[in-house]
């Protein structure tokens, strides 16, 4: 499990996927999110700009990212 430490109050989903090295680019992040391959807290999320806060969990391609302060 990858842990991303927040520098601000939140991080956007597309940025989190890039920061966690689950995708190689913003374009790739956009595509996998739009196609419904990403789950946030267990639910499919298609909003690239979804704000993630402390405690949120992101799942993609059998990998998990945890957002922490």
Rosetta silent file (secondary structure, phi, psi, omega in degrees, C-alpha in Angstrom):
SEQUENCE: XXXXXXXXXXXXXXXXXXXXXXXXXXXXXXXXXXXXXXXXXXXXXXXXXXXXXXXXXXXXXXXXXXXXX
SCORE:     score description
SCORE:     0.000 S_00000001
   1 L     0.000  129.325  177.368    0.000    0.000    0.000 S_00000001
   2 E   -87.872  138.459  176.577    1.302    3.413   -1.025 S_00000001
   3 E  -114.580  128.565  177.069    0.793    6.295    1.417 S_00000001
   4 E  -109.496  123.238  178.426    0.472    9.855    0.157 S_00000001
   5 E   -88.042  129.107  179.589    1.061   12.606    2.703 S_00000001
   6 L   -74.605  134.609  172.648   -1.104   15.674    2.209 S_00000001
   7 L   -96.636  -27.191  177.937    0.672   19.019    1.917 S_00000001
   8 L  -117.652 -166.927 -179.140   -2.626   20.877    1.691 S_00000001
   9 L   -68.314  -31.399 -178.140   -6.136   20.109    2.923 S_00000001
  10 L  -150.178  169.700  171.087   -6.797   17.741   -0.011 S_00000001
  11 E  -133.356  145.192  179.553   -5.365   16.238   -3.203 S_00000001
  12 E   -80.893  151.631 -174.856   -7.320   15.617   -6.396 S_00000001
  13 H   -54.790  -48.421  179.692   -7.825   12.050   -7.576 S_00000001
  14 H   -59.034  -40.375  178.319   -5.840   12.428  -10.805 S_00000001
  15 H   -66.671  -37.662  179.984   -2.929   13.947   -8.897 S_00000001
  16 H   -65.564  -40.976  178.130   -3.042   11.145   -6.326 S_00000001
  17 H   -62.136  -39.709  178.052   -2.815    8.467   -9.023 S_00000001
  18 H   -70.024  -44.365 -178.134    0.252   10.201  -10.469 S_00000001
  19 H   -63.421  -33.058  178.938    1.830   10.810   -7.046 S_00000001
  20 L   -85.817    5.163  179.810    1.345    7.150   -6.141 S_00000001
  21 L    58.785   29.853  176.570    2.957    6.085   -9.441 S_00000001
  22 L   -85.343  -21.139  174.476   -0.149    4.128  -10.459 S_00000001
  23 L  -134.865  160.724 -176.885   -0.258    6.003  -13.781 S_00000001
  24 L   -93.436  -17.325 -176.364    2.442    7.666  -15.839 S_00000001
  25 L  -153.808  167.845  176.386    0.651   10.845  -16.859 S_00000001
  26 H   -64.956  -34.206  178.590   -2.358   13.042  -16.322 S_00000001
  27 H   -65.162  -44.434  178.248   -3.829   11.808  -19.594 S_00000001
  28 H   -62.672  -41.543  177.619   -3.557    8.190  -18.444 S_00000001
  29 H   -59.656  -46.136 -179.905   -5.151    9.146  -15.104 S_00000001
  30 H   -57.572  -44.754 -177.115   -8.023   10.840  -16.925 S_00000001
  31 H   -67.021  -45.747 -177.961   -8.676    7.771  -19.071 S_00000001
  32 H   -68.962  -31.482  177.022   -8.645    5.163  -16.292 S_00000001
  33 H   -70.618  -48.394  179.965  -10.891    7.352  -14.120 S_00000001
  34 H   -59.998  -34.726 -177.270  -13.358    8.051  -16.958 S_00000001
  35 L   -82.191    0.320  174.543  -13.491    4.342  -17.827 S_00000001
  36 L    79.698   24.944 -179.516  -14.499    3.440  -14.252 S_00000001
  37 L   -90.700   -3.950 -175.115  -11.352    1.538  -13.263 S_00000001
  38 L  -111.806  135.158  176.946  -10.701    3.577  -10.097 S_00000001
  39 E  -114.726  138.599  174.278  -12.401    3.131   -6.730 S_00000001
  40 E  -119.225  120.846 -177.660  -12.441    5.686   -3.922 S_00000001
  41 L    51.973   40.669  175.336  -13.393    4.286   -0.520 S_00000001
  42 L    85.607   -5.127 -178.575  -14.731    1.156   -2.241 S_00000001
  43 E  -116.265  140.577  178.097  -16.950    2.921   -4.782 S_00000001
  44 E   -60.802  133.482 -179.478  -16.241    3.499   -8.477 S_00000001
  45 L  -125.475  128.644  179.038  -15.365    7.149   -9.065 S_00000001
  46 L  -113.165   14.908  179.093  -15.389    8.841  -12.481 S_00000001
  47 L  -100.768  108.123 -179.596  -14.532   12.372  -11.271 S_00000001
  48 L   -63.266  -33.578 -177.337  -10.892   13.181  -12.003 S_00000001
  49 L   -88.979   10.436 -179.306  -11.108   16.304   -9.854 S_00000001
  50 L   -57.417  131.895 -179.408  -12.602   14.522   -6.820 S_00000001
  51 E   -83.696  129.692  178.864  -11.012   15.896   -3.687 S_00000001
  52 E  -108.700  136.006 -177.143   -9.376   13.316   -1.434 S_00000001
  53 L  -119.264  174.743  178.102   -8.889   13.982    2.258 S_00000001
  54 L   -49.410  126.538  177.599   -7.114   12.355    5.207 S_00000001
  55 L    97.131  -13.021  179.223   -8.224    8.713    5.518 S_00000001
  56 L   -70.664  148.861  179.494   -9.460    8.251    1.935 S_00000001
  57 E  -121.661  134.391  178.891   -8.445    5.069    0.096 S_00000001
  58 E  -119.186  132.610  178.552   -7.931    4.816   -3.673 S_00000001
  59 E  -122.273  134.259  175.585   -7.795    1.483   -5.508 S_00000001
  60 E  -157.205  132.779  174.153   -6.608    0.907   -9.075 S_00000001
  61 L    54.196   46.227  179.778   -5.083   -2.102  -10.837 S_00000001
  62 L    60.120   24.194  175.773   -4.932   -4.191   -7.613 S_00000001
  63 E  -125.364  152.913 -176.776   -2.978   -1.444   -5.849 S_00000001
  64 E  -126.678  140.104  173.349   -4.100    0.821   -3.017 S_00000001
  65 E  -117.652  133.682  174.101   -3.207    4.382   -2.056 S_00000001
  66 E  -111.380  133.664  179.444   -3.997    5.753    1.399 S_00000001
  67 E   -95.322  126.267  179.500   -4.260    9.506    1.892 S_00000001
  68 E  -132.813  153.264  175.230   -2.807   10.782    5.190 S_00000001
  69 L   -79.557    0.000    0.000   -2.146   14.156    6.772 S_00000001
